[in-house]
Amino acid sequence: MASDSESSSRARLMRVWAKRSEMINDRLPFIAPIILFILAAAFTAAAQQPKKVPRIGYLCPTRPSSLLARTEAFRQGLNELGYIEGKNIALEYRWAEGKIARLPDLAAELVRLKVDVIVTCGPVATRSAKEATATIPIVMAFDSDPVGNGFVASLARPGGNITGLSTLAPELTGKQLEFLKEIVPKLSRVAVLGTSTWPGNAQLVKETELAAGAFGVKLQYLDILDPKDIETAFRAATKARADALLVLVSGVLADHRTQIANLALKSRLPVTYYRREYVEDGGLMSYSVSYTDLDRRAATYVDKILKGAKPADLPVEQPTRFELVINLKAAKQIGLTIPQSVLYRADKVIK
């Protein structure tokens, strides 16, 4: 049994708690709005914290003017996915201006900037990015042989920090020779311009040789290591009585495509190219993958990576779209008539 003093103490405690509860209840209508205001202010402050704007590096061996349509296609691809340059995404362009030796420094600069993704235009840029970082995701806007170049373990499972798009299409040079054969029926000798130091060049030469054998055409390979070699190559092709000329993938050649188109007109040589930009700058004909389509699709890789996907798990895509572009003005200047059967298959005809 509790003593009278214990019972009295308990009674006093109960009266104190009752009074405090009554005071809290009386003040609650005034305290609640204050609490709600504090919570709302905290929530608003958190919501107003600026979100981190992803920064994308764009590394190219050429000068900007060489890839205007393709960089625009990349931006369009980003726009379609909700990314607007200067608003919710930042693009850091780095151009080697045709000076390949600059690429390692440019890649290292992007790494120092701590970009979220590096997009590369071509194998030499990809190699420089690969050597600069093993952690920042790298998206190849295009590469002729990503497995052979050592960038990915396989097309299905890249396995590292590199993924993207491949231009791997063994039948490409065969189709280029096929179109040359159609517009020059007596085609028997073709001069081939390439750059032996360019990644993938050896494979392209091999594929061209196989296709030439099937068409009964002899090849004359002319190596372009420096811009000054271009005029020398045209003189050699003319001296060897080449019936036409085929231009392989090369950054050196891409940066001097207007010069090549002019020399082709001067030499009255039909030339087929691997990019439509050559034709838009005065060249005769190109049959190639759609590089603008590849750049647009490169944006989807950037989007997936920014949303948490790992390059190691994103399969490398192969080309699905090819295009034939013909310049009738150039054909007229060299006295060549393009058969209607070829024109009907052209995706674009420049008049």
WOSUL-V108602 format. One line per field, one symbol per residue. phi: phi as a letter, one per 40 degrees, with the letter a starting at -180 (. if undefined). psi: psi as a letter, one per 20 degrees, with the letter a starting at -180 (. if undefined). A space follows every 50 residues. Layout:
phi = ???
psi = ???
//
This chain:
phi = .ccccccccccccccccccccccccccddccdcccccccccccccccccc ccccbbcbbbcccdccbdccccccccccdccgbbdgbbabbbcbbcfgcd ccddcccccccccfccabcbbhccccccccccabbccbbccaacaccccg cbcaccbdgbbbaibbccadcccccccccccccbdcdbbbcbcabcccdg cccccccccccccccgbcbbcbcbcadcccccccccccccfccabbbcca cccccbcccccccccccfbcbbbcacccccchccabbacccccccccccc cddcccchcbddbcdccbcbbbabbbbccccccbgbbcddcccccccabc b
psi = pqrhhghhghggghhghghghhgghhighhhghgghgggggggggghipp qpoqppqopqiaqhihkghhhhhghgggghjjpppifjqppopopikinh iigghhghghghilqhqpppnqhhhggggghhqjhpppoohqphmhghij hqhrhhngibjpacqqjonhighghghghghhinhkphppppprohippi gggggghhgghhhhikpqqopopniqhiighgghghgghjlqhrqpprpp hghhikhggggghgghilpppqriqhhghhjirgqqprqohhhghghhhh ggggghjiqphhioqpqqqipqqpppohghghhjkpppqhhghhiphppp .
//
